Amino acid sequence: MSHIKTELSDGILSIRFARADKKNAITQAMYGDLARAVVAGQDDPGVRVIVFGAEGDSFSAGNDIGDFASIAMSGTRPTDMAVFDFLKSLAYLDKPAVAAVRGRAVGIGLTLLLHCDLVVVAEDALLSTPFVNLALAPEAASTLLLPMAVGHQRAFELFALGEPIDGRTAHAWGLANRCVASAEVDAEARRLAGLLARRAPGSLAGTKRLMRDAERLWALMQAEGEVFGAQMLSPEAREAFTAFFEKRAPNFG
């Protein structure tokens, strides 16, 4: 059973996280499905816009820690994981992408938004990037894109402290285009996607390519992956993962 659902209607490809019982935590199998869905959307001339959304009360809790830890302990390099297929698909996506965010958006749940062109966030959503809390490093070219969006100091605070910001703050900081009541998020994202779907597709794609350097983003994603991989095998990360599963604060000495 896939935990990624897709639906194409009126030129809008909806890609939804469908693992609500786990707060839409993402496994490597889900990353593979996400990558295939984005690539298919990029290649299909009938797709004008991609909308990322989620079932349940959270956008995504980020990586499934159990799934991720088991793969990490196997010695698999991050750049060989399915997540990197998904990241590459985002780097080279030149069709408009919209995100509809309710509840928690953790780790990749936030960094995915940096690859979306329009973001609708619930007022009470909680967004965070707790990579350092897990003794890891940021991904998805977020070390470039997040400071560009919110400034160095705010980006460093999000990365280094890992504390969540609410939807109103995310909107004020420039991470979202619209901030609405939770019940209105999907409808507003769909409305914006509909407006984009009626624009000239070649013009939109050309505009997006001019605004984003896909090669640079992909190169940075790979560089981040090397740092991420080194940290993943470090004593710090082992302590962080152990503390997570033991439900205690990590001790980094």
Residue pairs with C-beta under 8 A, 6 or more apart in sequence:
2 18
2 30
2 33
3 17
3 18
3 19
3 24
3 27
3 29
3 30
3 33
4 15
4 16
4 17
4 18
4 30
4 33
4 34
4 37
5 14
5 15
5 16
5 18
5 55
6 13
6 14
6 15
6 16
6 37
7 13
7 14
7 16
8 14
8 44
8 46
8 47
10 194
10 197
11 46
11 47
11 48
11 49
11 197
12 47
12 48
12 49
12 50
12 51
12 190
12 193
12 194
12 197
13 37
13 41
13 44
13 47
13 49
13 50
13 51
14 51
14 53
15 34
15 37
15 38
15 41
15 50
15 51
15 52
15 53
16 52
16 53
16 54
16 55
17 24
17 26
17 30
17 53
17 54
17 55
17 59
17 60
18 24
18 54
18 55
19 25
19 26
19 30
19 55
19 56
20 54
20 55
20 56
20 57
20 58
21 56
22 61
22 64
23 56
23 57
23 58
23 60
23 61
23 103
23 104
24 54
24 55
24 56
24 58
24 59
24 60
24 61
24 109
25 60
25 61
25 62
25 63
25 64
25 65
25 67
26 34
26 60
26 62
26 63
26 64
26 83
26 108
27 64
27 67
28 67
28 68
28 71
28 81
28 82
28 83
29 82
31 81
31 82
31 83
31 85
31 86
32 82
32 85
32 86
34 86
34 89
35 82
35 85
35 86
35 88
35 89
38 50
38 86
38 89
38 90
38 93
39 89
40 47
41 47
41 50
41 93
41 95
42 89
42 92
42 93
42 94
42 95
47 95
48 95
48 96
48 196
48 197
48 201
49 95
49 96
49 97
49 98
49 193
49 196
49 197
50 93
50 95
50 96
50 97
50 98
51 97
51 98
51 99
51 100
51 189
51 190
51 193
52 97
52 98
52 99
52 100
52 112
52 116
53 59
53 99
53 100
53 186
53 189
54 60
54 100
54 102
54 103
56 103
57 102
57 103
58 102
58 103
58 104
58 105
58 109
59 99
59 100
59 101
59 102
59 103
59 104
59 105
59 109
59 125
60 104
60 105
60 106
60 107
60 108
60 109
60 112
61 104
61 106
61 109
62 106
62 107
62 108
62 109
62 130
63 83
63 107
63 108
65 241
65 244
65 245
69 241
69 245
71 81
72 232
72 233
72 237
72 241
75 233
77 225
77 229
78 84
78 139
78 225
78 228
78 229
78 232
79 222
79 225
79 226
79 229
83 108
83 139
84 221
84 222
84 225
87 139
87 140
87 141
87 218
87 221
88 218
88 221
90 97
90 112
90 115
90 140
91 115
91 141
91 214
91 217
91 218
91 221
92 214
92 218
93 115
94 205
94 208
94 209
94 214
95 201
95 204
95 205
95 208
96 117
96 118
96 193
96 196
96 204
96 208
97 115
97 116
97 117
97 118
98 116
98 117
98 118
98 119
98 120
98 189
98 192
98 193
98 196
99 112
99 113
99 116
99 118
99 119
99 120
99 189
100 120
100 185
100 186
100 188
100 189
100 190
101 109
101 113
101 119
101 120
101 121
101 122
101 125
101 127
101 167
101 176
101 185
102 122
102 125
102 182
102 185
103 122
103 125
103 126
103 182
104 125
104 126
104 127
104 128
104 164
105 113
105 121
105 125
105 126
105 127
105 128
106 127
106 128
106 129
106 130
107 128
107 129
107 130
107 131
108 139
108 140
109 127
110 127
110 128
110 129
110 142
110 158
110 175
111 129
111 138
111 139
111 140
111 141
111 142
111 145
111 146
112 140
113 119
113 127
113 175
113 176
114 140
114 141
114 142
114 145
114 146
114 149
115 140
115 145
117 196
117 208
118 177
118 178
118 189
118 192
118 193
118 196
119 175
119 176
119 177
119 178
120 176
120 177
120 178
120 179
120 180
120 185
120 188
120 189
120 192
121 127
121 167
121 170
121 171
121 175
121 176
121 178
121 179
121 180
121 185
122 167
122 179
122 180
122 181
122 182
122 185
123 166
123 167
123 168
123 179
123 180
123 181
123 182
124 166
124 167
124 182
125 166
125 167
125 170
125 182
126 164
126 165
126 166
126 167
127 164
127 165
127 166
127 167
127 170
127 175
128 158
128 162
128 163
128 164
128 165
129 138
129 142
129 146
129 158
129 159
129 162
130 162
131 137
131 138
131 139
131 159
131 162
132 159
132 160
132 161
132 162
133 162
133 240
133 250
134 237
134 240
134 241
134 244
135 231
135 234
135 236
135 237
135 239
135 240
135 250
135 252
136 228
136 231
136 232
136 237
136 240
137 224
137 227
137 228
137 231
138 146
138 159
138 224
139 221
139 224
139 225
139 228
140 221
140 224
141 217
141 218
141 220
141 221
141 224
142 224
143 220
143 224
144 216
144 217
144 220
145 217
146 155
146 158
146 159
147 155
147 156
149 155
149 173
149 174
149 175
150 158
150 173
150 174
150 175
154 173
157 163
158 165
165 173
167 176
167 179
168 179
170 176
170 179
171 177
171 178
171 179
177 192
178 188
178 192
180 188
196 204
231 237
236 252
239 250
239 251
239 252
240 250
242 250
243 249
243 250
243 251
244 250
